[in-house]
């Protein structure tokens, strides 16, 4: 029942938005809406690229890192 109501509501909102866009907006307003949509899309793409570049790096040999070596030495001192 919830899915049915959600789908009906989505269709009504989408249809209303399309009618408002196609019938009530002037050509200049339509151009501004398209410009805004492209701006939002380009911003999303740029932010996605920034997030992708800062998520981390793959390290081929993690045992070469100083903190790994110190941790291994500490475990050896404890008898493991």
Buried (B, 14 or more C-beta within 10 A) or exposed (E): EEEEEEEEEEEEEEEEEEEEEEEEEEEEEEEEEEEEEEEEEEEEEEEEEEEEEEEEEEEEEEEEEEEEEEEEEEEEEEEE
